[in-house]
C-alpha cells in the first residue's frame, strides 16, 4: 500500500517584480498553511517522507506544515525537479520514488497537482486550491506501478473558515 499526500503551495505574493521561483508566501498564505496543517494531523500516516519543490513559496509551505506536525525541517527533501507545472513530469517523479517509503507528502504546484489527483484519484477536483491537501491511497507495493487510487481526504482552507 502506498499513500501520497499532495499539498499545493500556499498563496504567494505578487507584490514585487521577482522571478517566479523566488516568490514568497503572502500573509493569507501563511495563515492558510497553518490552518490546514493543524487540521490535517489526524489524517497523516504514522511515518512519512516530506519532499518539496525548491520554489520559495512551496518550500515555505513545507516548512510551515513541518513545524505544525512536528516533522524535523532538516529532514525535508527539496527537489529542483518538483518545480514543475506539468502533471506528466510530476507523475514520472512520483513513480520514481524509492519503494522503501510507503508514505510521502509532496509540496508542489498547479496545474500538475490538480491534473495528477484527477488522473489518479477517484474524486474529481475542479482545482486544488492554494494550501490544498489531497490524500491518495494506492493498492500497490511499488510507486512505479501505481494506478487509479482512492481519494481518502481533501482539505481546503475555505472549508475550515
Helices and strands as residue ranges (DSSP letters): E 2-8, G 20-22, H 27-40, G 41-43, E 49-53, H 56-69, G 73-75, E 77-79, G 80-82, H 87-95, E 103-108, H 112-120, E 133-138, G 143-145, E 150-155, G 157-160
